[in-house]
Amino acid sequence: MSNLLGGLLSATVNPLTGGVTSTVEYLVVAGGGAGAGSNSPGASGGGGGAGGLLTAAGFAVAAGSAITVTVGAGGAAVGNNSNGNNGSNSVFGTVTSTGGGGGGNYIPGSGAGNGGSGGGAASGAAAGTGVAGQGNNGGAIGSGGGAGGGGGAGSAGLQPNSHSGAAGGAGFVSSITGFAIQYAGGGGGGCDDTASNLGGIGSSGGGNGAGKTSGLVTLPATSGLAGTGSGGGGGNNPAGTYGGGGGSGVVIIRYPASCAAPVSTTGNPQVLYNNGYQVYVWTSSGTITF
């Protein structure tokens, strides 16, 4: 988890062993979609949409029953002439967040991926749509040859108005761990092959779209940050540049530190005690039994 929390969080011993909790608060973030690869002649690749994000308090738990935890993988990176891969769902018990949509490539009749948040559009392809209550749509195509940004949990992906790529949609800031951390940001769209144009900036852990420096040196797309469910950046035109992969998701729960620790956990969750809560953070799939 150090890639996300920067090593700031550490487990401590819970001095209290009260009764079993009856409810927990959760944050469930699915895997982000990958950015699309480039296509020539045609267009740059759209940014990947963020994984769906669901958070709420008051989720009922029963003593002695194992609850399934599934952490969705980010969409795998792709080469040129390819739409981005969608991310995978994350699950906590009966709560399912939908994997992010992959970015769109210039493939006639094919649009960007739909998902928790939708992938950004490339020329000739529609933007992906997000799931209501989990994320937002990807950015559509505007003027110029840049590609749209992937949608984020906080806002839709932006639409390019030039040959540079558009930024990904904003993510969502949660303090469930006791620290304000941004999750589920959209990936930036790739730039068009015209002079020196920049790739779109990823938001809240989203990958940057591929671009070019003033010396026409290609800047590759980057992947979404692992453990945030953010989208990958799109590739740039001409063909041959890859889109960035989506960031893997995360499942986090917390409940009062005055209650007893779980009977068991699997999946090696990081355990924290912070601000009067005990917190469990999964970056790989497992279970928890109270």
C-alpha positions, 0 to 999 in steps of 0.5 A: 500500500506504500504506493498510495499512502506513502508509508505514512500509515502504520498499524498499532495495537488496539487497547480496547476489546469491546463487543462486536460491531454491527455496522461498518463504513466502507469505500469500494473503488473498482479498477480504472480503465486503460487509455487507448493506443494511438491510431494513424491515420486518424487520431490519438487515444482517449483517456481511461475512465476511473473505476466506480466509487461507492462509499457509505456508513451503516453497512450491517455485518453479522457475527460469524459470517465471512464477507467477501472482499474483491479488489478489481484490477486496472485495465491492462495497457494496450498498443496502437489501433486498440481501444483501452481495456476496461477495469474490473469490479471491486466488491465488499459483500453486497456492494459492487463498484463497476470497473472503469471504461477504457479510452476510445480509439479511432475505430469506425463504429466503436466507441470508448468503454462504458463503466464506473466512469466512461472512457474518453473519446477519440475522433470518430468514436463516442465517449463512454458513459459512467454509472450513476452514483459511481462516476461520470462520462468520458470527454467527447471530441471537440475541435482539433485532433486531441482526445477526450479525458476519461471520466472521474468520480468527481466530474466528467472528462474534459473535451479537447478544443485543440490538438492537445489532449484533454484532462481527465475528470476529477476524482473523489477525496476520502478521509476514511483512513484518517488521511485525505486521499484522492481516488478514482481520477480520470486519465488524460487524453493523448495529443494529435501529431501536430507540432508540439502538443501536450497530452492531457493531465490525469486527475487524482492519480490518473495517468497523463496522456502521451504528448510531445515536447517542443523538440518533438520528443514523444512523452509516453502515456502513464498508467493510473496509480495503483490502489486508487482506481484511476484511469490510464492516459491515452496514446498519441498519434502517429501510431506506435504509442501505447496507452497507459494501464488503469490503476487497481482498485481498493476496498477500505472499511472502518468502525469504532476502535472501541469494538473488538477486532475481527475474528479473522481476515484474509488478503493481508489487509493493512490494519490501522488505528486512527482518530478513534477508528480501526481501519482495514485496507485491502489492495488484494482480494480476501475476506473478513469475519466479525 
